[in-house]
Amino acid sequence: MEANLSFGINNVFDERPPAVFSAFESNVARQFADLRGRFYYIELSKKF
């Protein structure tokens, strides 16, 4: 039996995405940054 635990933080400094004034819905380039800001995650996987 093996278990793995991983965790992390995306956008540690909580920076806003770069502005793109030609964007359709919002003024940010979604392919370069996430609109949620700082994001924490935890993953647990286990093999039997």
SEFIZA-3560 file (N, C-alpha, C; in Angstrom, 3 decimals):
REM SEFIZA-3560
<numar><xx>0.847</xx><yy>-1.172</yy><zz>0.000</zz><atom>N</atom></numar>
<numar><xx>0.000</xx><yy>0.000</yy><zz>0.000</zz><atom>CA</atom></numar>
<numar><xx>0.897</xx><yy>1.242</yy><zz>0.000</zz><atom>C</atom></numar>
<numar><xx>0.613</xx><yy>2.162</yy><zz>-0.879</zz><atom>N</atom></numar>
<numar><xx>1.422</xx><yy>3.373</yy><zz>-1.021</zz><atom>CA</atom></numar>
<numar><xx>0.501</xx><yy>4.584</yy><zz>-1.070</zz><atom>C</atom></numar>
<numar><xx>0.887</xx><yy>5.646</yy><zz>-0.383</zz><atom>N</atom></numar>
<numar><xx>0.098</xx><yy>6.882</yy><zz>-0.390</zz><atom>CA</atom></numar>
<numar><xx>1.021</xx><yy>8.063</yy><zz>-0.672</zz><atom>C</atom></numar>
<numar><xx>0.525</xx><yy>9.006</yy><zz>-1.439</zz><atom>N</atom></numar>
<numar><xx>1.257</xx><yy>10.234</yy><zz>-1.745</zz><atom>CA</atom></numar>
<numar><xx>0.400</xx><yy>11.430</yy><zz>-1.365</zz><atom>C</atom></numar>
<numar><xx>1.018</xx><yy>12.399</yy><zz>-0.726</zz><atom>N</atom></numar>
<numar><xx>0.355</xx><yy>13.642</yy><zz>-0.357</zz><atom>CA</atom></numar>
<numar><xx>1.149</xx><yy>14.784</yy><zz>-0.968</zz><atom>C</atom></numar>
<numar><xx>0.470</xx><yy>15.629</yy><zz>-1.703</zz><atom>N</atom></numar>
<numar><xx>1.134</xx><yy>16.801</yy><zz>-2.274</zz><atom>CA</atom></numar>
<numar><xx>0.257</xx><yy>18.022</yy><zz>-2.056</zz><atom>C</atom></numar>
<numar><xx>0.893</xx><yy>19.159</yy><zz>-1.970</zz><atom>N</atom></numar>
<numar><xx>0.163</xx><yy>20.408</yy><zz>-1.785</zz><atom>CA</atom></numar>
<numar><xx>0.948</xx><yy>21.516</yy><zz>-2.439</zz><atom>C</atom></numar>
<numar><xx>0.290</xx><yy>22.632</yy><zz>-2.689</zz><atom>N</atom></numar>
<numar><xx>0.973</xx><yy>23.748</yy><zz>-3.326</zz><atom>CA</atom></numar>
<numar><xx>0.116</xx><yy>24.988</yy><zz>-3.346</zz><atom>C</atom></numar>
<numar><xx>0.718</xx><yy>26.042</yy><zz>-3.862</zz><atom>N</atom></numar>
<numar><xx>0.044</xx><yy>27.331</yy><zz>-3.993</zz><atom>CA</atom></numar>
<numar><xx>0.354</xx><yy>27.878</yy><zz>-5.382</zz><atom>C</atom></numar>
<numar><xx>-0.681</xx><yy>28.219</yy><zz>-6.117</zz><atom>N</atom></numar>
<numar><xx>-0.510</xx><yy>28.913</yy><zz>-7.388</zz><atom>CA</atom></numar>
<numar><xx>-0.686</xx><yy>30.408</yy><zz>-7.134</zz><atom>C</atom></numar>
<numar><xx>0.120</xx><yy>31.227</yy><zz>-7.790</zz><atom>N</atom></numar>
<numar><xx>0.078</xx><yy>32.681</yy><zz>-7.648</zz><atom>CA</atom></numar>
<numar><xx>0.316</xx><yy>33.080</yy><zz>-6.191</zz><atom>C</atom></numar>
<numar><xx>1.470</xx><yy>32.707</yy><zz>-5.673</zz><atom>N</atom></numar>
<numar><xx>1.833</xx><yy>32.916</yy><zz>-4.270</zz><atom>CA</atom></numar>
<numar><xx>1.696</xx><yy>34.376</yy><zz>-3.857</zz><atom>C</atom></numar>
<numar><xx>2.090</xx><yy>35.298</yy><zz>-4.710</zz><atom>N</atom></numar>
<numar><xx>2.078</xx><yy>36.719</yy><zz>-4.355</zz><atom>CA</atom></numar>
<numar><xx>0.758</xx><yy>37.408</yy><zz>-4.694</zz><atom>C</atom></numar>
<numar><xx>-0.240</xx><yy>36.633</yy><zz>-5.133</zz><atom>N</atom></numar>
<numar><xx>-1.582</xx><yy>37.122</yy><zz>-5.439</zz><atom>CA</atom></numar>
<numar><xx>-1.555</xx><yy>38.307</yy><zz>-6.412</zz><atom>C</atom></numar>
<numar><xx>-0.782</xx><yy>38.155</yy><zz>-7.490</zz><atom>N</atom></numar>
<numar><xx>-0.676</xx><yy>39.215</yy><zz>-8.496</zz><atom>CA</atom></numar>
<numar><xx>-1.841</xx><yy>39.137</yy><zz>-9.470</zz><atom>C</atom></numar>
<numar><xx>-2.285</xx><yy>40.286</yy><zz>-9.928</zz><atom>N</atom></numar>
<numar><xx>-3.341</xx><yy>40.343</yy><zz>-10.932</zz><atom>CA</atom></numar>
<numar><xx>-2.768</xx><yy>39.954</yy><zz>-12.301</zz><atom>C</atom></numar>
<numar><xx>-3.580</xx><yy>39.349</yy><zz>-13.158</zz><atom>N</atom></numar>
<numar><xx>-3.111</xx><yy>39.009</yy><zz>-14.499</zz><atom>CA</atom></numar>
<numar><xx>-2.854</xx><yy>40.269</yy><zz>-15.323</zz><atom>C</atom></numar>
<numar><xx>-2.001</xx><yy>40.171</yy><zz>-16.333</zz><atom>N</atom></numar>
<numar><xx>-1.727</xx><yy>41.344</yy><zz>-17.175</zz><atom>CA</atom></numar>
<numar><xx>-2.974</xx><yy>41.784</yy><zz>-17.937</zz><atom>C</atom></numar>
<numar><xx>-3.109</xx><yy>43.075</yy><zz>-18.112</zz><atom>N</atom></numar>
<numar><xx>-4.260</xx><yy>43.641</yy><zz>-18.822</zz><atom>CA</atom></numar>
<numar><xx>-4.076</xx><yy>43.503</yy><zz>-20.326</zz><atom>C</atom></numar>
<numar><xx>-5.150</xx><yy>43.115</yy><zz>-20.995</zz><atom>N</atom></numar>
<numar><xx>-5.183</xx><yy>43.020</yy><zz>-22.448</zz><atom>CA</atom></numar>
<numar><xx>-6.468</xx><yy>43.716</yy><zz>-22.892</zz><atom>C</atom></numar>
<numar><xx>-6.346</xx><yy>44.837</yy><zz>-23.520</zz><atom>N</atom></numar>
<numar><xx>-7.510</xx><yy>45.644</yy><zz>-23.835</zz><atom>CA</atom></numar>
<numar><xx>-8.273</xx><yy>45.157</yy><zz>-25.060</zz><atom>C</atom></numar>
<numar><xx>-7.727</xx><yy>44.168</yy><zz>-25.760</zz><atom>N</atom></numar>
<numar><xx>-8.445</xx><yy>43.600</yy><zz>-26.902</zz><atom>CA</atom></numar>
<numar><xx>-9.154</xx><yy>42.303</yy><zz>-26.533</zz><atom>C</atom></numar>
<numar><xx>-9.166</xx><yy>41.934</yy><zz>-25.265</zz><atom>N</atom></numar>
<numar><xx>-9.834</xx><yy>40.710</yy><zz>-24.825</zz><atom>CA</atom></numar>
<numar><xx>-11.345</xx><yy>40.873</yy><zz>-24.942</zz><atom>C</atom></numar>
<numar><xx>-12.051</xx><yy>39.775</yy><zz>-25.198</zz><atom>N</atom></numar>
<numar><xx>-13.490</xx><yy>39.852</yy><zz>-25.465</zz><atom>CA</atom></numar>
<numar><xx>-14.324</xx><yy>40.054</yy><zz>-24.199</zz><atom>C</atom></numar>
<numar><xx>-14.306</xx><yy>39.113</yy><zz>-23.262</zz><atom>N</atom></numar>
<numar><xx>-15.173</xx><yy>39.191</yy><zz>-22.088</zz><atom>CA</atom></numar>
<numar><xx>-14.585</xx><yy>40.015</yy><zz>-20.950</zz><atom>C</atom></numar>
<numar><xx>-13.328</xx><yy>39.827</yy><zz>-20.682</zz><atom>N</atom></numar>
<numar><xx>-12.678</xx><yy>40.564</yy><zz>-19.602</zz><atom>CA</atom></numar>
<numar><xx>-11.395</xx><yy>41.164</yy><zz>-20.157</zz><atom>C</atom></numar>
<numar><xx>-10.786</xx><yy>42.022</yy><zz>-19.423</zz><atom>N</atom></numar>
<numar><xx>-9.576</xx><yy>42.689</yy><zz>-19.905</zz><atom>CA</atom></numar>
<numar><xx>-8.307</xx><yy>41.982</yy><zz>-19.478</zz><atom>C</atom></numar>
<numar><xx>-8.350</xx><yy>40.662</yy><zz>-19.405</zz><atom>N</atom></numar>
<numar><xx>-7.160</xx><yy>39.886</yy><zz>-19.046</zz><atom>CA</atom></numar>
<numar><xx>-6.999</xx><yy>38.727</yy><zz>-20.029</zz><atom>C</atom></numar>
<numar><xx>-5.770</xx><yy>38.275</yy><zz>-20.171</zz><atom>N</atom></numar>
<numar><xx>-5.471</xx><yy>37.130</yy><zz>-21.027</zz><atom>CA</atom></numar>
<numar><xx>-5.557</xx><yy>35.865</yy><zz>-20.177</zz><atom>C</atom></numar>
<numar><xx>-6.649</xx><yy>35.130</yy><zz>-20.300</zz><atom>N</atom></numar>
<numar><xx>-6.893</xx><yy>33.955</yy><zz>-19.459</zz><atom>CA</atom></numar>
<numar><xx>-5.896</xx><yy>32.830</yy><zz>-19.706</zz><atom>C</atom></numar>
<numar><xx>-5.274</xx><yy>32.780</yy><zz>-20.877</zz><atom>N</atom></numar>
<numar><xx>-4.313</xx><yy>31.721</yy><zz>-21.149</zz><atom>CA</atom></numar>
<numar><xx>-2.995</xx><yy>31.948</yy><zz>-20.405</zz><atom>C</atom></numar>
<numar><xx>-2.759</xx><yy>33.152</yy><zz>-19.894</zz><atom>N</atom></numar>
<numar><xx>-1.519</xx><yy>33.455</yy><zz>-19.179</zz><atom>CA</atom></numar>
<numar><xx>-1.686</xx><yy>33.528</yy><zz>-17.675</zz><atom>C</atom></numar>
<numar><xx>-2.891</xx><yy>33.713</yy><zz>-17.192</zz><atom>N</atom></numar>
<numar><xx>-3.098</xx><yy>33.874</yy><zz>-15.750</zz><atom>CA</atom></numar>
<numar><xx>-4.492</xx><yy>33.413</yy><zz>-15.370</zz><atom>C</atom></numar>
<numar><xx>-4.644</xx><yy>33.052</yy><zz>-14.117</zz><atom>N</atom></numar>
<numar><xx>-5.920</xx><yy>32.602</yy><zz>-13.587</zz><atom>CA</atom></numar>
<numar><xx>-6.608</xx><yy>33.762</yy><zz>-12.884</zz><atom>C</atom></numar>
<numar><xx>-7.883</xx><yy>33.935</yy><zz>-13.111</zz><atom>N</atom></numar>
<numar><xx>-8.611</xx><yy>35.053</yy><zz>-12.532</zz><atom>CA</atom></numar>
<numar><xx>-8.921</xx><yy>34.865</yy><zz>-11.047</zz><atom>C</atom></numar>
<numar><xx>-8.754</xx><yy>33.664</yy><zz>-10.531</zz><atom>N</atom></numar>
<numar><xx>-9.087</xx><yy>33.405</yy><zz>-9.131</zz><atom>CA</atom></numar>
<numar><xx>-8.089</xx><yy>34.001</yy><zz>-8.155</zz><atom>C</atom></numar>
<numar><xx>-6.926</xx><yy>34.403</yy><zz>-8.606</zz><atom>N</atom></numar>
<numar><xx>-5.910</xx><yy>34.912</yy><zz>-7.693</zz><atom>CA</atom></numar>
<numar><xx>-5.161</xx><yy>33.770</yy><zz>-7.032</zz><atom>C</atom></numar>
<numar><xx>-4.800</xx><yy>33.930</yy><zz>-5.795</zz><atom>N</atom></numar>
<numar><xx>-4.062</xx><yy>32.896</yy><zz>-5.067</zz><atom>CA</atom></numar>
<numar><xx>-4.939</xx><yy>31.662</yy><zz>-4.915</zz><atom>C</atom></numar>
<numar><xx>-4.325</xx><yy>30.481</yy><zz>-5.119</zz><atom>N</atom></numar>
<numar><xx>-5.073</xx><yy>29.239</yy><zz>-5.110</zz><atom>CA</atom></numar>
<numar><xx>-4.264</xx><yy>28.176</yy><zz>-4.389</zz><atom>C</atom></numar>
<numar><xx>-4.836</xx><yy>27.591</yy><zz>-3.347</zz><atom>N</atom></numar>
<numar><xx>-4.197</xx><yy>26.518</yy><zz>-2.586</zz><atom>CA</atom></numar>
<numar><xx>-4.785</xx><yy>25.185</yy><zz>-3.038</zz><atom>C</atom></numar>
<numar><xx>-3.952</xx><yy>24.141</yy><zz>-3.043</zz><atom>N</atom></numar>
<numar><xx>-4.476</xx><yy>22.829</yy><zz>-3.376</zz><atom>CA</atom></numar>
<numar><xx>-3.769</xx><yy>21.738</yy><zz>-2.581</zz><atom>C</atom></numar>
<numar><xx>-4.502</xx><yy>20.670</yy><zz>-2.347</zz><atom>N</atom></numar>
<numar><xx>-3.990</xx><yy>19.482</yy><zz>-1.662</zz><atom>CA</atom></numar>
<numar><xx>-4.459</xx><yy>18.265</yy><zz>-2.449</zz><atom>C</atom></numar>
<numar><xx>-3.557</xx><yy>17.313</yy><zz>-2.633</zz><atom>N</atom></numar>
<numar><xx>-3.901</xx><yy>16.095</yy><zz>-3.347</zz><atom>CA</atom></numar>
<numar><xx>-3.438</xx><yy>14.891</yy><zz>-2.544</zz><atom>C</atom></numar>
<numar><xx>-4.305</xx><yy>13.921</yy><zz>-2.393</zz><atom>N</atom></numar>
<numar><xx>-3.969</xx><yy>12.677</yy><zz>-1.715</zz><atom>CA</atom></numar>
<numar><xx>-4.301</xx><yy>11.549</yy><zz>-2.671</zz><atom>C</atom></numar>
<numar><xx>-3.319</xx><yy>10.709</yy><zz>-2.957</zz><atom>N</atom></numar>
<numar><xx>-3.563</xx><yy>9.547</yy><zz>-3.790</zz><atom>CA</atom></numar>
<numar><xx>-3.060</xx><yy>8.312</yy><zz>-3.062</zz><atom>C</atom></numar>
<numar><xx>-3.774</xx><yy>7.215</yy><zz>-3.228</zz><atom>N</atom></numar>
<numar><xx>-3.445</xx><yy>5.998</yy><zz>-2.510</zz><atom>CA</atom></numar>
<numar><xx>-3.593</xx><yy>4.807</yy><zz>-3.445</zz><atom>C</atom></numar>
<numar><xx>-2.620</xx><yy>3.926</yy><zz>-3.440</zz><atom>N</atom></numar>
<numar><xx>-2.674</xx><yy>2.710</yy><zz>-4.253</zz><atom>CA</atom></numar>
<numar><xx>-2.831</xx><yy>1.515</yy><zz>-3.323</zz><atom>C</atom></numar>
<numar><xx>-3.691</xx><yy>0.605</yy><zz>-3.735</zz><atom>N</atom></numar>
<numar><xx>-3.921</xx><yy>-0.617</yy><zz>-2.955</zz><atom>CA</atom></numar>
<numar><xx>-3.269</xx><yy>-1.798</yy><zz>-3.608</zz><atom>C</atom></numar>
//
